[in-house]
Amino acid sequence: MVTVSKAALKARMLEYFRRVEETGEELVVTDRGRPVVRVTAVRAQQTASELFADVRGRVRYRGDVLAPTAAEWPET
């Protein structure tokens, strides 16, 4: 995570934004030493299949997947 003051950001904003885009590292902007803004890169959304592709076929659930969960998650 990179930290920068508002004044430094104003002077070199495009440079900082490009760095966030390229590295994916967060940028925290401070005002008088206090964090006020967090800048992060926007990531492309993944489908559930893409997101869990690395664990496909390796996870096992030994219970009934279709069993009601009312006892665990009471209605409010």
Kinemage of the C-alpha trace (Angstrom):
@kinemage 1
@onewidth
@group {chain A} dominant
@subgroup {mainchain}
@vectorlist {calphas} color= white
{ca met a 1} P 0.000 0.000 0.000
{ca val a 2} L 1.350 3.382 -1.038
{ca thr a 3} L 0.529 6.475 1.027
{ca val a 4} L 0.588 9.970 -0.447
{ca ser a 5} L -0.520 13.417 0.713
{ca lys a 6} L -3.206 15.338 -1.144
{ca ala a 7} L -0.624 17.882 -2.316
{ca ala a 8} L 1.737 15.218 -3.700
{ca leu a 9} L -1.176 13.457 -5.400
{ca lys a 10} L -2.306 16.693 -7.020
{ca ala a 11} L 1.168 17.299 -8.436
{ca arg a 12} L 1.603 13.760 -9.889
{ca met a 13} L -1.895 12.281 -10.054
{ca leu a 14} L -1.595 10.520 -13.426
{ca glu a 15} L 1.655 8.884 -12.359
{ca tyr a 16} L 0.054 7.533 -9.180
{ca phe a 17} L -3.069 6.357 -11.033
{ca arg a 18} L -0.971 4.538 -13.642
{ca arg a 19} L 0.957 2.828 -10.844
{ca val a 20} L -2.287 1.614 -9.257
{ca glu a 21} L -3.482 0.322 -12.659
{ca glu a 22} L -0.240 -1.497 -13.431
{ca thr a 23} L 0.520 -3.002 -10.024
{ca gly a 24} L -2.925 -3.310 -8.465
{ca glu a 25} L -1.450 -1.875 -5.269
{ca glu a 26} L -3.742 0.377 -3.213
{ca leu a 27} L -3.082 4.081 -2.879
{ca val a 28} L -4.077 5.835 0.351
{ca val a 29} L -4.411 9.610 0.232
{ca thr a 30} L -3.826 11.541 3.441
{ca asp a 31} L -4.844 14.968 4.680
{ca arg a 32} L -2.492 16.252 7.378
{ca gly a 33} L -1.295 12.708 8.000
{ca arg a 34} L -4.801 11.240 8.364
{ca pro a 35} L -6.019 8.733 5.715
{ca val a 36} L -9.054 10.120 3.856
{ca val a 37} L -9.278 8.303 0.496
{ca arg a 38} L -8.360 4.834 -0.762
{ca val a 39} L -7.782 4.314 -4.501
{ca thr a 40} L -7.898 0.769 -5.889
{ca ala a 41} L -7.846 -0.676 -9.369
{ca val a 42} L -11.112 -1.934 -10.833
{ca arg a 43} L -10.864 -5.611 -11.605
{ca ala a 44} L -12.838 -7.448 -14.262
{ca gln a 45} L -15.591 -9.552 -12.744
{ca gln a 46} L -15.106 -13.297 -12.801
{ca thr a 47} L -17.757 -15.957 -13.139
{ca ala a 48} L -18.170 -18.431 -10.280
{ca ser a 49} L -16.573 -21.128 -12.470
{ca glu a 50} L -13.493 -18.973 -13.052
{ca leu a 51} L -13.289 -17.916 -9.418
{ca phe a 52} L -13.346 -21.466 -8.030
{ca ala a 53} L -11.532 -23.229 -10.905
{ca asp a 54} L -8.457 -23.983 -8.774
{ca val a 55} L -10.485 -25.986 -6.202
{ca arg a 56} L -12.836 -27.757 -8.610
{ca gly a 57} L -12.821 -31.472 -7.839
{ca arg a 58} L -10.792 -31.052 -4.632
{ca val a 59} L -13.505 -29.932 -2.203
{ca arg a 60} L -15.826 -32.504 -0.676
{ca tyr a 61} L -18.934 -31.882 1.360
{ca arg a 62} L -20.063 -34.848 3.439
{ca gly a 63} L -23.526 -33.610 4.401
{ca asp a 64} L -26.766 -33.207 2.483
{ca val a 65} L -26.294 -30.138 0.310
{ca leu a 66} L -30.053 -29.725 -0.106
{ca ala a 67} L -30.918 -30.076 3.607
{ca pro a 68} L -32.759 -27.120 5.183
{ca thr a 69} L -30.598 -24.678 7.126
{ca ala a 70} L -33.335 -23.056 9.244
{ca ala a 71} L -31.751 -24.276 12.481
{ca glu a 72} L -28.401 -22.742 11.539
{ca trp a 73} L -29.822 -19.562 9.978
{ca pro a 74} L -33.003 -18.608 11.828
{ca glu a 75} L -35.423 -16.323 10.040
{ca thr a 76} L -35.516 -12.776 11.351
